[in-house]
């Protein structure tokens, strides 16, 4: 039994030595970060170590499998980053609105109404299609997929247009927040 474990370790070490540079280079090409590519490559080989049936006694060329596995890990990283970004964007908006809404001060309520007016005016100055996409997303609460299907555009276009509106609204909201803080 001990000999088998040693043999498995030696085979994995050879497999790792042969393939790690390829996986790391591929990940670096996609991520444009050597440190992140190193992490992804280590993750790939950690998962492979846990599944020796994939690489042990496998005479087939595993390059495609390694690259697909690497790509999938990177896609999961991107998805996680997008979720974090969406959360942070939503949190900032809610935090600013919450700060203004929680106040019992009459002036703050007036400022809140002024802020909503400024938001409406900001939306009106945007290109019609961008404004429509944003309103369908935020006011009609349609999913990006539903908006894309309704307007016959890609989901990525919907995401980008909503992102552009949010950036512009954040600028306005932050300006108003700082303006109201000094009054």
N, C-alpha and C positions, 0 to 999 in steps of 0.2 A: 504494500500500500504506500509506504514511504517513497519507494522508487517512482511510482506513478505520479505522485504529487510533484516530485522533483522534475520529472519529465514534462509534466504539464507546465510547470513554471518556466522551464527552459524553452519550450515551444512558444509559450506566450511572449517570453522575452525576445525571441527571434522575430516573431510576428510584430511585436511592438516596435522593435528597432527598424524593421523594414518599412513599416507603414506610418509610423508617427509623423515623420517629416512631411509626407504627402498630405495627411489629414490636416496638420497644422498649417501648411501653406495654402491649402484650399480654404480653410476657415479664415485665414488672414486676408485672403483675396476678397472674401465676402464681407468681413467685419472691418477691415482696414485698421486693425489693432492687433499687434503682436501678443500683448498680454491677454486679451480676450480670446484670441485664437489658441493660445496655449491652454487656457481653461477649457475651451470647447474640445480640443483634442484629448485632453486628459479625461474629460467626461465621456467621450466616445470609447476610449479604451477601458475606462472603469466599467462601463456597461457591457463591453465585450468580455471582460474578465468574468463577469457574473453569468455570462452565457457562453461557456466554452464550446457548446455544440455548434456554434456558428463558425468558429475559426479552427477548432481542433480537428485534425484529420480531414480537413476540407481542402481538397486539391484545386478547387475552382479559384478563379481570380476573384478576389473580394473587393477590388477597387470600387466598383459601382456601389456595392453595399455600404462600404465605408463613407463614400461621398454622399449617398442618400441619407445615411444616419447623421452625418455632420450637418448637412443642410437642414434636416428636421430639427436638430437641436438649436441651430441658429434661428430658424423660423420661430421656435418657441420663445427664444430670447426676445426677438422683435415683438412678438405678440404681448409678452409680459411688459415690455417697455411701453407699448401703446396703451395698455391698460393703466399703467402708472401715470402716463401723461394725461389720459382722459380723466383719471381720478383727480389729479392735481389741478387741471383746468376747472373741473366742476367744483372742487373744494374752494378755490379762490373766488369764484363767482358767488357761491353760497355764503362764504365767509363775509364778503363785502356786503351782500344784501342782508344777511342776518344781522350784522353790526348796525346797519341803518334801521332795520325793522324792529329790533329789540328795544330801541330807545323809546322812552315815554315822553321825551321832550318834543313839544309841538314843532319846534323848528326842524328837528331831525325828520319828522314825518313830512314836512314840506320839502326838505331836501330829497327825501326818498321819491316823492312825486316828481320833483324836478329831474332827478336822475332817470326815472322811467321815461320822462319826456325826451331827455337827451338820448337815451337808448333808442327810442322810436325814431328820432331824427337821424341818428347815426345809421340805423337800418335803412331809412328812406334814401340816404345818399349812396348806398351800395348798389352795384349792378342788380338789376331786377331778378335775374336767375339765382344769383347768390343769396339774395334776401329771401326768395321763395324757398330755396333749399333749407335755409336756416329756420324759417318759420314752420315749414313742414316738420322739421326735426324737433324743434324746441316747443313750439306752441301747439302743433297738432299731434306731437309725440309719435310720429311715424318712424320706423326703423330706417337705417340707411339703405337697406335692401329694398324696402317698400318705396322709398323716394326714388331710388335708381330705376326701379321698374316703372314707376309712374311717369318719370321725366325722360325715360329711355336714355339714361347715361350710366356710366360705371359707378360702382360703389366707391371706388377710390376717388372719383371726381366729387361725389357727395362728401366724403370725409374731408377732402382738401378744402372744399368751399366752406364747410362748417368751421373748419380750423381757421380759415382766413377771417371769418366773421368774429370768431371768439377772440382772436388776437386783437382785432380792432376794438371790440367791446371792452376788452381788458384794459386797453390803453385809456379809453374814455372813463371806465369805472375807477381805475387807479387815480386818474387825474381828479375825478370828482371826490373820491375818498380823501385824498390829500387836501383838496380844496376845503371840504367840509370839516376836516380835522382842525384846521387853523381858524375856523370861525368861532 
